[in-house]
Amino acid sequence: MAVTIKDVAKMANVAPSTVSRVIANNPRISEKTKQKVKEAMEKLGYHPNFIARSLASQSTQAIGVIMPSADVGFQNPFFPVVLQGISEGARAKNYALQMTTGGTDEEILDAVIHMVQGKRVDGVVLLYSKVKDKVINYLMERDFPFVVVGKPYKDVGQITHVDNDNVQAAKQATEFLIELGHQKIAFIGGSQDLVVTIDRLNGYKLALEGFGIKLRTEYVSHEEFLREGGMEAVRELMEHTDQPTAMLVADDFMALGVLNMLDELGVRVPEDISVVSFNNVLLAEMARPPLTSVDINIFELGFQASRSLIQMIKKPEEPTKRIIIKHHLVERSSSAGPSGERIILSKI
């Protein structure tokens, strides 16, 4: 015979309604009572029927996670870490995750529409922020709960989002290179449609301006947040007669491509060119040489995003929030002072 809530209540010596509240993680139930009920559930092998509960409450107990394009979403190591944070925040509140992505912006929008109109989730976390994003417009029009990881391009005060201060982070990273003695610093960013690229580029420009260094547009390159994007950017930058002595790369995965291409070209890091990047994922430490990188606390970005979304779902009157996660520079051996010598490229 199947174990019921009444069986759990009898063993824990509480009312069946208390067991239900423990399963729902009701904050009014004391930790002592919660522990007693959970121990009884474990001894009896009782597992709550969340499907039946969700039908009764008109809640799916699931949140959607909207990835960027499939290429970036499934290759860039930023996403497994942020998903781990989202998952941890959701698991603590007994929420499941449902992910979706697409090859194009239209495919992503179509997937989101099916997710929302099909009532498959109670809210969504958007793992990117683009200029003129149709997904955000759609969610706002539907008044559907959502949180953005990143800074929205517009309506910032109306959209709950979790982000770093990317302008300040890029400014500090650029200043770090300048203080090492570099004047010729290139910037390698992602798509100009991404708000994170815009913010990091602005931080780079502010640092140059603050030290009286003229911005050289030929030192600014934009590619996909992929290893191949970093490789392509280096090919272009190193064709200049007056080559940069340092590169600020907006993503560790791109920076891996930067290191690979510089190695193919016979350019030494950091002896010939210094490299500083962002995100501080595991490959930054494992790269050769290990990358100096801005740690943006990716796990916390995801954890706070799912936590904030679930608060919005449970309390629709919850005010809009702007949560800024702290960052710090992790210095490794890919950065040093400039050698002062022009680099002679070897043939590929």
Secondary structure, 3 states (H helix, E strand, C coil): CCCCHHHHHHHHCCCHHHHHHHHCCCCCCCHHHHHHHHHHHHHHCCCCCHHHHHHHHCCCCEEEEEEEEHHHHHHCCHHHHHHHHHHHHHHCCCCEEEEEEECCHHHHHHHHHHHHHCCCCCEEEECCCECCCHHHHHHHHHCCCEEEECCCCCCHHHCCEEECCHHHHHHHHHHHHHHCCCCCEEEEECCCCEHHHHHHHHHHHHHHHHCCCCCCHHHEEECCCCHHHHHHHHHHHCCCCCCCCEEEECCHHHHHHHHHHHHHCCCCCCCCCEEEEEECCHHHHHCCCCCEEEECCHHHHHHHHHHHHHHHHHCCCCCCCEEECCCEEECCCCCCCCCCCCCCCCCC
